[in-house]
Amino acid sequence: MRPLKIDFRPRFPWRAAALWAGVAILMMVAACLGWATWQVRAEAAQLSRANAELEVNIALLKARRQAELVPPRYAEAISELVAIAQFPLDAALGVLERIDVPGARIASIDINALEGTGSVVVEASSAESLQLFLEGLAAQQSRPRWELQSVSSVKKKSGDLQITGSEASTSGNFDLGGHSLSYRAQINFR
């Protein structure tokens, strides 16, 4: 019979050692990557907090510098000057200047450039001359900016003036009749 040889040692012991060494190296690499990722996230959070603080500081510095550039007492005056400069005063008065109707005259002009409004009181010796003035005003405007607010007839009675008012609008015909000596119309700029 032949002798039987049994060897209980592993044939290639270095393969098992290499496998355990590879697993250990992979575990160390994974641990290093995890630690590096945690550090990068912590630094990114810290940088974002620092960036937010810097943005707040920059906004405060800009506000402070803006406050230093324009003193508060002049800021309101400057905004009023801008509003006055943007008011189309030449165009508004130019329309009124070009109207020449016998028997009609402008009694007063009240312009508020800050609000962008104005008011003109026109006096006329007859209803026809007042109507011609209003028609001339409407004919000169491509975009109507003047609007008739009220018309009054003025009668003389024993030395004092009695005013009878009647409302009218710019659209449609309005009756300015009566046996008055003069007529007044208030026209507003919008």
Summary of the structure (lengths in Angstrom):
residues: 190
radius of gyration: 45.7
end to end distance: 128.5
largest distance: 164.7
contacts: 423
relative contact order: 0.10
helix: 49%
strand: 24%
